[in-house]
Amino acid sequence: MNQAAVPPGPWVVVAVATVVQMIVAMSNVLLPTIAPKLAEILGADPVLIGYQVSLTFGSAALATIYGGNAVLRYGAARSSQMAMLCCVAGMVLFAFANIPAIALGSVAIGIAAGMVNPAAAHLLVSHTPGARRNLMFSLKQTGVPVGGVITSLTAPAIAVKFGYQWSLLLVGVLALLILAFIQRHRATWDAGNGATGKEQHSTFGGVPLVVRTPNLRWISLVALIFSAIQRCVMSFTVIYLVTERNLGLIEAGVLFSVVQVGGSVARICWGWLADRLRSSIAVLAIIGVVAACAILAMLYGDVNNKILIYMVFFILGATSLGWNGVFHAEGARLSPPGLVSMVAAGTTFFVFGGVLLGPALFAMVYGVMNSYALTFQLMLIPSLIALMLLEAARRATPPEKQ
């Protein structure tokens, strides 16, 4: 029997979606992780990495508008393969130590990031059990912090000892390997695509669908805020630890890896808890409150008390990086029948909108405050706004959907 014709089980689907998510995460976190070293080579201020991150996710926000259309037209597996090719292109461009090439590479990585969530949502809803949806989506989202852990532990050391270009190689190789594996099952996973209707051909993809649906609209605005906070934590934590807490780059990278481990472990736990409570809204509210407390603890904790500071950074990652799976599962649960990939694209547009705005605003505020610590503290204000939006989302959800 042709091995490609054997239907893969749900855990294979989850594993592939997770690895694809991991590779994209490694791609977009790599330069912020080695920002001090890269800035030294380019002769630039490390805070400018905020604009590189915003360029990446600005491109992702535009790409995700059409991500749902791409899934319906080409299939989720083919869309995932396209994302992997974009990651490879991004790594090649990053290898050129000049700003224009890095900018082009950031656009390529952004396109990859814009395609993966609609593709993964389609695969998971089509090939995994609905009763475990929060858990399955949360497992998939562990690819983000796992990719961050790998990058945080390897990229700074490789950049210091061998040159930053060598830190790009791992991502490129992994992307090519998973692309080849997906090809074995592409025919099965992409069977039955080709939906028709105006939603598939909408100029703005799934965004209008999300905007005109109240509960989807409110949780998407929450995701915009949460993603802005998440990306600021991922983009500026290492720089803050090096410049204001006087840690070495490798030591800061290890602490940052603890953040990623916290995010990896907690995503599964949050997904399990949301399934048990049958309330993603409640879990997202808990995450928001604890994340705000963790940011304050990061700023005022004693970095010389290793046990305490590792606990703080673990909780910081568990919350600021741990919400994505619950959010995406809630979006899938609230989606109209047959439009999961379109809704995933629409809600992800808001996620990337937060990533686009967050680091750039952080960099701008830092320019006024001249303090990473004070700038981090100001992120508590949008956290309070997110809690109010979650209550609005709860009120907008019909009783049968709650």
Protein Blocks (a to p, Z undefined) as FASTA:
>chain_A
ZZklpccdfklmmmmmmmmmmmmmmmmmmmmmmmmmmmmmnopafklmmmmmmmmmmmmm
mmmmmmmmmmmmnopklmmmmmmmmmmmmmmmmmpccfklmmmmmmmmmmmmmmmmmmmm
mmmmmmpcfklmmmmmmmmmmmmmmmmmmmmmmmmmmmmmnopklmmmmmmmmmmmmmmm
mmmmmmmmmgoiaiecjklmgmnlmmlmmmmmmklmmmmmmmmmmmmmmmmmmmmmmmmm
mmmnopafklmmmmmmmmmmmmmmmmmmmmmmmmmnopaklmmmmmmmmmmmmmmmmmmm
cfklmmlmmmmmmmmmmmmmmmmmmmmmmmmmmpcehilmmmmmmmmmmmmmmmmmmmmm
mmmmmmmnopaklmmmmmmmmmmmmmmmmmmmmmmpcfklZZ
